[in-house]
Amino acid sequence: MALDGYYIDDLEEGMSAVFGKTITDADILMFAGVSGDTNPVHLNEEFAAGTAFQGRIAHGMLTASLISTVLGTKLPGPGCIYLGQSLKFLAPVRAGETVRAEVTIKAIDRERRRVTLETVCKVGGKNVLEGEALVMVPRRPA
């Protein structure tokens, strides 16, 4: 199987990649089913209307999962292994909104094959999630 991602020696600080997705009601329902997180703030409009959010919101981890999409498919891409992620949730995401997940390489440890990336999710140019990821990236085969 060919590796379509980057090898550790191909990466440079400042490289970045993006993935965008419009979150749908179906995404929220399916995420609840897969994760088991059936908190009514995600699923019940009447309940959610009485919260600080004044309506249903997407799961924070659904939004965060878009970062995994960028890492695993674009930068560094196929072959990288997720080692860690910090997350700070700044604002809710609602069905119908388009989330733009962005990752940017901050540091590279070529000897240990570790890459640290800044991770941000935005809706309409506003940060809704910020964090940092650590991934392991393969070396080019000899």
Rosetta constraint file for C-alpha pairs under 8 A:
AtomPair CA 3 CA 78 HARMONIC 6.28 0.50
AtomPair CA 3 CA 79 HARMONIC 6.72 0.50
AtomPair CA 4 CA 77 HARMONIC 6.95 0.50
AtomPair CA 4 CA 78 HARMONIC 6.02 0.50
AtomPair CA 5 CA 73 HARMONIC 7.27 0.50
AtomPair CA 5 CA 74 HARMONIC 6.76 0.50
AtomPair CA 5 CA 75 HARMONIC 6.95 0.50
AtomPair CA 5 CA 76 HARMONIC 5.69 0.50
AtomPair CA 5 CA 77 HARMONIC 4.05 0.50
AtomPair CA 5 CA 78 HARMONIC 4.68 0.50
AtomPair CA 5 CA 79 HARMONIC 6.53 0.50
AtomPair CA 5 CA 80 HARMONIC 7.82 0.50
AtomPair CA 6 CA 10 HARMONIC 5.94 0.50
AtomPair CA 6 CA 11 HARMONIC 6.82 0.50
AtomPair CA 6 CA 75 HARMONIC 7.04 0.50
AtomPair CA 6 CA 76 HARMONIC 5.21 0.50
AtomPair CA 6 CA 77 HARMONIC 6.21 0.50
AtomPair CA 6 CA 78 HARMONIC 7.79 0.50
AtomPair CA 6 CA 137 HARMONIC 7.77 0.50
AtomPair CA 7 CA 11 HARMONIC 6.97 0.50
AtomPair CA 7 CA 76 HARMONIC 7.54 0.50
AtomPair CA 7 CA 137 HARMONIC 6.25 0.50
AtomPair CA 7 CA 138 HARMONIC 5.50 0.50
AtomPair CA 7 CA 139 HARMONIC 5.32 0.50
AtomPair CA 7 CA 140 HARMONIC 5.63 0.50
AtomPair CA 8 CA 110 HARMONIC 6.33 0.50
AtomPair CA 8 CA 113 HARMONIC 6.21 0.50
AtomPair CA 8 CA 137 HARMONIC 5.47 0.50
AtomPair CA 8 CA 138 HARMONIC 6.01 0.50
AtomPair CA 8 CA 139 HARMONIC 5.55 0.50
AtomPair CA 8 CA 140 HARMONIC 7.52 0.50
AtomPair CA 9 CA 110 HARMONIC 7.11 0.50
AtomPair CA 9 CA 139 HARMONIC 7.08 0.50
AtomPair CA 9 CA 140 HARMONIC 7.63 0.50
AtomPair CA 11 CA 15 HARMONIC 7.29 0.50
AtomPair CA 11 CA 76 HARMONIC 7.83 0.50
AtomPair CA 11 CA 108 HARMONIC 7.85 0.50
AtomPair CA 12 CA 105 HARMONIC 7.17 0.50
AtomPair CA 12 CA 108 HARMONIC 7.48 0.50
AtomPair CA 13 CA 104 HARMONIC 7.76 0.50
AtomPair CA 13 CA 105 HARMONIC 4.99 0.50
AtomPair CA 13 CA 106 HARMONIC 5.48 0.50
AtomPair CA 13 CA 107 HARMONIC 5.94 0.50
AtomPair CA 13 CA 108 HARMONIC 7.00 0.50
AtomPair CA 14 CA 104 HARMONIC 5.84 0.50
AtomPair CA 14 CA 105 HARMONIC 5.16 0.50
AtomPair CA 14 CA 106 HARMONIC 6.37 0.50
AtomPair CA 15 CA 104 HARMONIC 5.66 0.50
AtomPair CA 15 CA 105 HARMONIC 5.54 0.50
AtomPair CA 16 CA 75 HARMONIC 7.06 0.50
AtomPair CA 16 CA 102 HARMONIC 7.12 0.50
AtomPair CA 16 CA 103 HARMONIC 5.45 0.50
AtomPair CA 16 CA 104 HARMONIC 4.22 0.50
AtomPair CA 16 CA 105 HARMONIC 6.39 0.50
AtomPair CA 17 CA 70 HARMONIC 6.77 0.50
AtomPair CA 17 CA 74 HARMONIC 6.49 0.50
AtomPair CA 17 CA 75 HARMONIC 6.06 0.50
AtomPair CA 17 CA 102 HARMONIC 5.87 0.50
AtomPair CA 17 CA 103 HARMONIC 5.61 0.50
AtomPair CA 17 CA 104 HARMONIC 6.81 0.50
AtomPair CA 18 CA 70 HARMONIC 6.30 0.50
AtomPair CA 18 CA 74 HARMONIC 7.92 0.50
AtomPair CA 18 CA 100 HARMONIC 6.72 0.50
AtomPair CA 18 CA 101 HARMONIC 5.55 0.50
AtomPair CA 18 CA 102 HARMONIC 4.50 0.50
AtomPair CA 18 CA 103 HARMONIC 6.57 0.50
AtomPair CA 19 CA 66 HARMONIC 7.17 0.50
AtomPair CA 19 CA 67 HARMONIC 7.97 0.50
AtomPair CA 19 CA 69 HARMONIC 7.30 0.50
AtomPair CA 19 CA 70 HARMONIC 5.87 0.50
AtomPair CA 19 CA 100 HARMONIC 5.78 0.50
AtomPair CA 19 CA 101 HARMONIC 5.24 0.50
AtomPair CA 19 CA 102 HARMONIC 6.71 0.50
AtomPair CA 20 CA 98 HARMONIC 6.67 0.50
AtomPair CA 20 CA 99 HARMONIC 5.54 0.50
AtomPair CA 20 CA 100 HARMONIC 4.29 0.50
AtomPair CA 20 CA 101 HARMONIC 6.11 0.50
AtomPair CA 21 CA 98 HARMONIC 5.36 0.50
AtomPair CA 21 CA 99 HARMONIC 5.42 0.50
AtomPair CA 21 CA 100 HARMONIC 6.65 0.50
AtomPair CA 22 CA 95 HARMONIC 7.71 0.50
AtomPair CA 22 CA 96 HARMONIC 6.00 0.50
AtomPair CA 22 CA 97 HARMONIC 5.45 0.50
AtomPair CA 22 CA 98 HARMONIC 3.87 0.50
AtomPair CA 22 CA 99 HARMONIC 6.09 0.50
AtomPair CA 23 CA 27 HARMONIC 6.22 0.50
AtomPair CA 23 CA 28 HARMONIC 7.53 0.50
AtomPair CA 23 CA 58 HARMONIC 7.87 0.50
AtomPair CA 23 CA 94 HARMONIC 7.19 0.50
AtomPair CA 23 CA 95 HARMONIC 5.16 0.50
AtomPair CA 23 CA 96 HARMONIC 5.55 0.50
AtomPair CA 23 CA 97 HARMONIC 5.80 0.50
AtomPair CA 23 CA 98 HARMONIC 6.11 0.50
AtomPair CA 23 CA 99 HARMONIC 7.20 0.50
AtomPair CA 24 CA 28 HARMONIC 6.56 0.50
AtomPair CA 24 CA 95 HARMONIC 4.80 0.50
AtomPair CA 24 CA 96 HARMONIC 5.61 0.50
AtomPair CA 24 CA 97 HARMONIC 7.93 0.50
AtomPair CA 25 CA 29 HARMONIC 6.21 0.50
AtomPair CA 25 CA 95 HARMONIC 5.52 0.50
AtomPair CA 25 CA 96 HARMONIC 7.80 0.50
AtomPair CA 26 CA 30 HARMONIC 5.95 0.50
AtomPair CA 27 CA 31 HARMONIC 5.96 0.50
AtomPair CA 28 CA 32 HARMONIC 6.18 0.50
AtomPair CA 28 CA 42 HARMONIC 7.13 0.50
AtomPair CA 28 CA 43 HARMONIC 7.78 0.50
AtomPair CA 28 CA 58 HARMONIC 5.84 0.50
AtomPair CA 28 CA 59 HARMONIC 7.01 0.50
AtomPair CA 28 CA 62 HARMONIC 7.66 0.50
AtomPair CA 28 CA 95 HARMONIC 7.68 0.50
AtomPair CA 29 CA 33 HARMONIC 6.30 0.50
AtomPair CA 29 CA 43 HARMONIC 7.18 0.50
AtomPair CA 30 CA 34 HARMONIC 6.10 0.50
AtomPair CA 31 CA 35 HARMONIC 5.79 0.50
AtomPair CA 31 CA 36 HARMONIC 7.85 0.50
AtomPair CA 31 CA 37 HARMONIC 7.77 0.50
AtomPair CA 31 CA 59 HARMONIC 7.81 0.50
AtomPair CA 31 CA 62 HARMONIC 6.82 0.50
AtomPair CA 32 CA 36 HARMONIC 5.32 0.50
AtomPair CA 32 CA 37 HARMONIC 4.93 0.50
AtomPair CA 32 CA 38 HARMONIC 5.42 0.50
AtomPair CA 33 CA 37 HARMONIC 7.27 0.50
AtomPair CA 33 CA 38 HARMONIC 7.60 0.50
AtomPair CA 38 CA 42 HARMONIC 7.05 0.50
AtomPair CA 38 CA 43 HARMONIC 6.84 0.50
AtomPair CA 39 CA 43 HARMONIC 6.85 0.50
AtomPair CA 40 CA 44 HARMONIC 4.87 0.50
AtomPair CA 40 CA 45 HARMONIC 7.86 0.50
AtomPair CA 40 CA 47 HARMONIC 6.36 0.50
AtomPair CA 40 CA 48 HARMONIC 6.65 0.50
AtomPair CA 41 CA 45 HARMONIC 7.36 0.50
AtomPair CA 41 CA 47 HARMONIC 6.48 0.50
AtomPair CA 41 CA 48 HARMONIC 4.55 0.50
AtomPair CA 41 CA 51 HARMONIC 7.65 0.50
AtomPair CA 41 CA 55 HARMONIC 7.41 0.50
AtomPair CA 41 CA 56 HARMONIC 5.40 0.50
AtomPair CA 41 CA 57 HARMONIC 6.41 0.50
AtomPair CA 42 CA 48 HARMONIC 7.29 0.50
AtomPair CA 42 CA 56 HARMONIC 5.08 0.50
AtomPair CA 42 CA 57 HARMONIC 5.16 0.50
AtomPair CA 42 CA 58 HARMONIC 5.75 0.50
AtomPair CA 42 CA 59 HARMONIC 6.53 0.50
AtomPair CA 43 CA 48 HARMONIC 7.98 0.50
AtomPair CA 43 CA 56 HARMONIC 6.58 0.50
AtomPair CA 44 CA 48 HARMONIC 6.02 0.50
AtomPair CA 44 CA 56 HARMONIC 6.77 0.50
AtomPair CA 45 CA 49 HARMONIC 5.89 0.50
AtomPair CA 45 CA 55 HARMONIC 5.78 0.50
AtomPair CA 45 CA 56 HARMONIC 5.50 0.50
AtomPair CA 46 CA 50 HARMONIC 7.04 0.50
AtomPair CA 46 CA 55 HARMONIC 7.68 0.50
AtomPair CA 47 CA 51 HARMONIC 7.19 0.50
AtomPair CA 47 CA 55 HARMONIC 7.92 0.50
AtomPair CA 48 CA 53 HARMONIC 6.90 0.50
AtomPair CA 48 CA 54 HARMONIC 5.94 0.50
AtomPair CA 48 CA 55 HARMONIC 4.58 0.50
AtomPair CA 48 CA 56 HARMONIC 5.16 0.50
AtomPair CA 48 CA 57 HARMONIC 7.96 0.50
AtomPair CA 49 CA 53 HARMONIC 7.03 0.50
AtomPair CA 49 CA 54 HARMONIC 4.07 0.50
AtomPair CA 49 CA 55 HARMONIC 4.26 0.50
AtomPair CA 49 CA 56 HARMONIC 7.10 0.50
AtomPair CA 50 CA 54 HARMONIC 5.88 0.50
AtomPair CA 50 CA 55 HARMONIC 7.50 0.50
AtomPair CA 51 CA 55 HARMONIC 7.22 0.50
AtomPair CA 53 CA 57 HARMONIC 7.43 0.50
AtomPair CA 53 CA 92 HARMONIC 7.55 0.50
AtomPair CA 56 CA 94 HARMONIC 6.73 0.50
AtomPair CA 57 CA 92 HARMONIC 6.10 0.50
AtomPair CA 57 CA 93 HARMONIC 5.65 0.50
AtomPair CA 57 CA 94 HARMONIC 4.70 0.50
AtomPair CA 57 CA 95 HARMONIC 7.04 0.50
AtomPair CA 58 CA 62 HARMONIC 6.81 0.50
AtomPair CA 58 CA 63 HARMONIC 7.39 0.50
AtomPair CA 58 CA 92 HARMONIC 7.14 0.50
AtomPair CA 58 CA 93 HARMONIC 5.46 0.50
AtomPair CA 58 CA 94 HARMONIC 5.47 0.50
AtomPair CA 58 CA 95 HARMONIC 6.73 0.50
AtomPair CA 59 CA 63 HARMONIC 6.74 0.50
AtomPair CA 59 CA 93 HARMONIC 7.96 0.50
AtomPair CA 60 CA 64 HARMONIC 6.25 0.50
AtomPair CA 60 CA 89 HARMONIC 7.07 0.50
AtomPair CA 60 CA 92 HARMONIC 7.59 0.50
AtomPair CA 60 CA 93 HARMONIC 7.80 0.50
AtomPair CA 61 CA 65 HARMONIC 5.89 0.50
AtomPair CA 62 CA 66 HARMONIC 7.11 0.50
AtomPair CA 63 CA 67 HARMONIC 7.81 0.50
AtomPair CA 63 CA 93 HARMONIC 7.57 0.50
AtomPair CA 63 CA 99 HARMONIC 7.37 0.50
AtomPair CA 63 CA 121 HARMONIC 7.42 0.50
AtomPair CA 64 CA 68 HARMONIC 7.33 0.50
AtomPair CA 64 CA 87 HARMONIC 7.83 0.50
AtomPair CA 64 CA 121 HARMONIC 7.60 0.50
AtomPair CA 64 CA 129 HARMONIC 7.54 0.50
AtomPair CA 65 CA 69 HARMONIC 6.62 0.50
AtomPair CA 66 CA 70 HARMONIC 6.56 0.50
AtomPair CA 66 CA 101 HARMONIC 5.95 0.50
AtomPair CA 67 CA 71 HARMONIC 6.31 0.50
AtomPair CA 67 CA 101 HARMONIC 5.64 0.50
AtomPair CA 67 CA 102 HARMONIC 7.10 0.50
AtomPair CA 67 CA 103 HARMONIC 7.27 0.50
AtomPair CA 67 CA 119 HARMONIC 6.87 0.50
AtomPair CA 67 CA 120 HARMONIC 7.84 0.50
AtomPair CA 67 CA 121 HARMONIC 7.68 0.50
AtomPair CA 68 CA 72 HARMONIC 5.89 0.50
AtomPair CA 68 CA 82 HARMONIC 7.99 0.50
AtomPair CA 69 CA 73 HARMONIC 5.85 0.50
AtomPair CA 69 CA 74 HARMONIC 7.71 0.50
AtomPair CA 70 CA 74 HARMONIC 5.17 0.50
AtomPair CA 70 CA 75 HARMONIC 6.11 0.50
AtomPair CA 70 CA 77 HARMONIC 7.33 0.50
AtomPair CA 70 CA 101 HARMONIC 7.17 0.50
AtomPair CA 70 CA 102 HARMONIC 7.40 0.50
AtomPair CA 70 CA 103 HARMONIC 7.14 0.50
AtomPair CA 71 CA 75 HARMONIC 4.93 0.50
AtomPair CA 71 CA 76 HARMONIC 5.66 0.50
AtomPair CA 71 CA 77 HARMONIC 5.50 0.50
AtomPair CA 71 CA 80 HARMONIC 7.49 0.50
AtomPair CA 71 CA 103 HARMONIC 7.60 0.50
AtomPair CA 72 CA 76 HARMONIC 6.84 0.50
AtomPair CA 72 CA 77 HARMONIC 4.48 0.50
AtomPair CA 72 CA 78 HARMONIC 5.22 0.50
AtomPair CA 72 CA 79 HARMONIC 7.39 0.50
AtomPair CA 72 CA 80 HARMONIC 6.47 0.50
AtomPair CA 72 CA 81 HARMONIC 7.98 0.50
AtomPair CA 73 CA 77 HARMONIC 4.31 0.50
AtomPair CA 73 CA 78 HARMONIC 5.55 0.50
AtomPair CA 74 CA 78 HARMONIC 7.47 0.50
AtomPair CA 75 CA 103 HARMONIC 7.66 0.50
AtomPair CA 76 CA 80 HARMONIC 6.31 0.50
AtomPair CA 76 CA 137 HARMONIC 7.09 0.50
AtomPair CA 79 CA 137 HARMONIC 6.76 0.50
AtomPair CA 79 CA 138 HARMONIC 6.51 0.50
AtomPair CA 80 CA 135 HARMONIC 6.35 0.50
AtomPair CA 80 CA 136 HARMONIC 5.52 0.50
AtomPair CA 80 CA 137 HARMONIC 4.63 0.50
AtomPair CA 80 CA 138 HARMONIC 6.54 0.50
AtomPair CA 81 CA 135 HARMONIC 5.39 0.50
AtomPair CA 81 CA 136 HARMONIC 5.05 0.50
AtomPair CA 81 CA 137 HARMONIC 6.63 0.50
AtomPair CA 82 CA 133 HARMONIC 7.66 0.50
AtomPair CA 82 CA 134 HARMONIC 6.42 0.50
AtomPair CA 82 CA 135 HARMONIC 4.59 0.50
AtomPair CA 82 CA 136 HARMONIC 6.62 0.50
AtomPair CA 83 CA 133 HARMONIC 7.61 0.50
AtomPair CA 83 CA 134 HARMONIC 5.39 0.50
AtomPair CA 83 CA 135 HARMONIC 5.12 0.50
AtomPair CA 83 CA 136 HARMONIC 6.84 0.50
AtomPair CA 84 CA 133 HARMONIC 5.59 0.50
AtomPair CA 84 CA 134 HARMONIC 5.03 0.50
AtomPair CA 84 CA 135 HARMONIC 6.97 0.50
AtomPair CA 85 CA 131 HARMONIC 6.93 0.50
AtomPair CA 85 CA 132 HARMONIC 5.60 0.50
AtomPair CA 85 CA 133 HARMONIC 4.33 0.50
AtomPair CA 85 CA 134 HARMONIC 6.37 0.50
AtomPair CA 86 CA 131 HARMONIC 4.95 0.50
AtomPair CA 86 CA 132 HARMONIC 5.25 0.50
AtomPair CA 86 CA 133 HARMONIC 6.54 0.50
AtomPair CA 87 CA 129 HARMONIC 6.77 0.50
AtomPair CA 87 CA 130 HARMONIC 5.82 0.50
AtomPair CA 87 CA 131 HARMONIC 4.48 0.50
AtomPair CA 87 CA 132 HARMONIC 7.05 0.50
AtomPair CA 88 CA 129 HARMONIC 5.57 0.50
AtomPair CA 88 CA 130 HARMONIC 5.23 0.50
AtomPair CA 88 CA 131 HARMONIC 5.98 0.50
AtomPair CA 89 CA 128 HARMONIC 6.10 0.50
AtomPair CA 89 CA 129 HARMONIC 4.59 0.50
AtomPair CA 89 CA 130 HARMONIC 6.74 0.50
AtomPair CA 90 CA 127 HARMONIC 6.89 0.50
AtomPair CA 90 CA 128 HARMONIC 4.70 0.50
AtomPair CA 90 CA 129 HARMONIC 5.39 0.50
AtomPair CA 90 CA 130 HARMONIC 7.54 0.50
AtomPair CA 91 CA 127 HARMONIC 7.52 0.50
AtomPair CA 91 CA 128 HARMONIC 4.57 0.50
AtomPair CA 91 CA 129 HARMONIC 7.13 0.50
AtomPair CA 92 CA 128 HARMONIC 6.64 0.50
AtomPair CA 93 CA 97 HARMONIC 6.71 0.50
AtomPair CA 93 CA 99 HARMONIC 7.92 0.50
AtomPair CA 93 CA 123 HARMONIC 7.62 0.50
AtomPair CA 93 CA 128 HARMONIC 7.39 0.50
AtomPair CA 97 CA 123 HARMONIC 6.81 0.50
AtomPair CA 98 CA 123 HARMONIC 5.95 0.50
AtomPair CA 98 CA 124 HARMONIC 7.53 0.50
AtomPair CA 99 CA 121 HARMONIC 6.31 0.50
AtomPair CA 99 CA 122 HARMONIC 5.56 0.50
AtomPair CA 99 CA 123 HARMONIC 5.02 0.50
AtomPair CA 99 CA 124 HARMONIC 7.92 0.50
AtomPair CA 100 CA 121 HARMONIC 5.43 0.50
AtomPair CA 100 CA 122 HARMONIC 5.08 0.50
AtomPair CA 100 CA 123 HARMONIC 6.42 0.50
AtomPair CA 101 CA 119 HARMONIC 7.37 0.50
AtomPair CA 101 CA 120 HARMONIC 5.83 0.50
AtomPair CA 101 CA 121 HARMONIC 4.33 0.50
AtomPair CA 101 CA 122 HARMONIC 6.52 0.50
AtomPair CA 102 CA 119 HARMONIC 5.85 0.50
AtomPair CA 102 CA 120 HARMONIC 5.24 0.50
AtomPair CA 102 CA 121 HARMONIC 6.16 0.50
AtomPair CA 103 CA 117 HARMONIC 6.08 0.50
AtomPair CA 103 CA 118 HARMONIC 5.54 0.50
AtomPair CA 103 CA 119 HARMONIC 4.64 0.50
AtomPair CA 103 CA 120 HARMONIC 6.51 0.50
AtomPair CA 104 CA 117 HARMONIC 5.22 0.50
AtomPair CA 104 CA 118 HARMONIC 5.15 0.50
AtomPair CA 104 CA 119 HARMONIC 6.75 0.50
AtomPair CA 105 CA 115 HARMONIC 7.02 0.50
AtomPair CA 105 CA 116 HARMONIC 6.07 0.50
AtomPair CA 105 CA 117 HARMONIC 4.32 0.50
AtomPair CA 105 CA 118 HARMONIC 6.37 0.50
AtomPair CA 106 CA 115 HARMONIC 7.67 0.50
AtomPair CA 106 CA 116 HARMONIC 5.56 0.50
AtomPair CA 106 CA 117 HARMONIC 5.12 0.50
AtomPair CA 106 CA 118 HARMONIC 6.30 0.50
AtomPair CA 107 CA 115 HARMONIC 5.86 0.50
AtomPair CA 107 CA 116 HARMONIC 5.11 0.50
AtomPair CA 107 CA 117 HARMONIC 7.01 0.50
AtomPair CA 108 CA 113 HARMONIC 7.56 0.50
AtomPair CA 108 CA 114 HARMONIC 6.04 0.50
AtomPair CA 108 CA 115 HARMONIC 4.62 0.50
AtomPair CA 108 CA 116 HARMONIC 6.43 0.50
AtomPair CA 109 CA 113 HARMONIC 5.70 0.50
AtomPair CA 109 CA 114 HARMONIC 5.08 0.50
AtomPair CA 109 CA 115 HARMONIC 6.24 0.50
AtomPair CA 110 CA 114 HARMONIC 6.53 0.50
AtomPair CA 113 CA 136 HARMONIC 5.44 0.50
AtomPair CA 113 CA 137 HARMONIC 5.41 0.50
AtomPair CA 113 CA 138 HARMONIC 6.79 0.50
AtomPair CA 113 CA 139 HARMONIC 7.47 0.50
AtomPair CA 114 CA 134 HARMONIC 6.77 0.50
AtomPair CA 114 CA 135 HARMONIC 5.67 0.50
AtomPair CA 114 CA 136 HARMONIC 4.63 0.50
AtomPair CA 114 CA 137 HARMONIC 6.32 0.50
AtomPair CA 115 CA 134 HARMONIC 5.70 0.50
AtomPair CA 115 CA 135 HARMONIC 5.35 0.50
AtomPair CA 115 CA 136 HARMONIC 6.33 0.50
AtomPair CA 115 CA 137 HARMONIC 7.18 0.50
AtomPair CA 116 CA 132 HARMONIC 6.96 0.50
AtomPair CA 116 CA 133 HARMONIC 5.69 0.50
AtomPair CA 116 CA 134 HARMONIC 4.63 0.50
AtomPair CA 116 CA 135 HARMONIC 6.63 0.50
AtomPair CA 117 CA 132 HARMONIC 5.60 0.50
AtomPair CA 117 CA 133 HARMONIC 5.13 0.50
AtomPair CA 117 CA 134 HARMONIC 6.44 0.50
AtomPair CA 118 CA 130 HARMONIC 7.82 0.50
AtomPair CA 118 CA 131 HARMONIC 6.17 0.50
AtomPair CA 118 CA 132 HARMONIC 4.65 0.50
AtomPair CA 118 CA 133 HARMONIC 6.49 0.50
AtomPair CA 119 CA 130 HARMONIC 5.77 0.50
AtomPair CA 119 CA 131 HARMONIC 5.02 0.50
AtomPair CA 119 CA 132 HARMONIC 5.24 0.50
AtomPair CA 119 CA 133 HARMONIC 6.63 0.50
AtomPair CA 120 CA 127 HARMONIC 6.73 0.50
AtomPair CA 120 CA 128 HARMONIC 7.70 0.50
AtomPair CA 120 CA 129 HARMONIC 5.61 0.50
AtomPair CA 120 CA 130 HARMONIC 4.52 0.50
AtomPair CA 120 CA 131 HARMONIC 6.37 0.50
AtomPair CA 121 CA 127 HARMONIC 5.85 0.50
AtomPair CA 121 CA 128 HARMONIC 5.72 0.50
AtomPair CA 121 CA 129 HARMONIC 5.02 0.50
AtomPair CA 121 CA 130 HARMONIC 6.55 0.50
AtomPair CA 122 CA 126 HARMONIC 5.14 0.50
AtomPair CA 122 CA 127 HARMONIC 4.38 0.50
AtomPair CA 122 CA 128 HARMONIC 5.36 0.50
AtomPair CA 122 CA 129 HARMONIC 7.00 0.50
AtomPair CA 123 CA 127 HARMONIC 6.59 0.50
AtomPair CA 123 CA 128 HARMONIC 6.62 0.50
